[in-house]
Amino acid sequence: MIGRRRIITGFTCVLGATALAQVPRRTYHIAWFGYTAKNTVDEDRFLAAFINRLAELGFVVDRNLTIDWRYAEGKNERYAEFAAEMRDKGVDLVVTVTATAAHAVVESSHDIPVVTCGIFDPLRTGLIASFAHPGGQVTGVSSFTGDLMPKRIELLKAAVPSVSKIAFARCPECGRLSGLSIASIDAAFESYRESARSLGITLIPVDINTVADFSAAVALIEGKKADAVLLVPTSINAKLMDDWVAFEAEHRIPVMTEYRLGCLLICLRSFNLQSSRQ
């Protein structure tokens, strides 16, 4: 178990002291569980860094490293299938980018080490016992997205001062599958709503639990006359990014998220608003 759990990832990948000391003599087999689709621009950039760093540390694809790529493409239920498949294959390690995927691996097997990349708070989602002594089979880094949400609301208001109603596009089901209780999800939203209220903003919950919910979400945003949209970073919103780009172009209201493209949208929209006033 310890010998197999030598790969720890951050933005790229860092390996333990044993791996750094010598070139691996056997072929390692790992799996990558993604949430959008392979070959997207951002995914290619991230994976290139990941693979290059592994090579620098002596783990070279098709020489002494095999990687199985699996993508849920917005369907969280697929992670359980992927986890069972990799358990049967006997992989050395699974790298995941969502807490939902990490839970699927843990529930499928207690023997496969799991490395996470920027997932939501692993403590609140039950993946680790504590940050000081995580225990179990999960390691990696987290994004603490929830803690940053009030600041994103503030940033959106600063970028577009006229904003008074923000549609909060979230995925409660994603949170539940990642290990959060409905009560904790609702409590988090109420805290975000209070932060928005202090800025004179009404925060409108818009639930998108599957890709098929997008049309209904758009109808709700239109019906509530929201003048901005804040996307919670979920696997569903990641899958819908092209749809959100089209939405912004059609409705001409700012759309903001932590994804690089989302940040670009809010910047461009803010620029257009300022330019139109001059």
Buried (B, 14 or more C-beta within 10 A) or exposed (E): EEEBBBBBBEEBBBBBEEBEEEEBEEEBBBBBBBBBEEEBEEBEEBBEEBBEBBBEBBBBEEEBBBBBEBBBBBBBEBBBBBBBBBBEEEBBBBBBBBBBBBBBBBEBBEEBBBBBBBBBBBEBBBBBEEEEEBEBBBBBBBBEBBEEBBEBBBBBBEBBEEBBBBBBBBBBBBBBBBBBEEEBBEEBBEEBBEBBEEBEBBBBBBBBBBBEBBEEBBEBBEEBEBBBBBBBBBBBBBBBBEBBBEBBEEBEBBBBBBBEBBBEBBEEBBEEBEEEEE
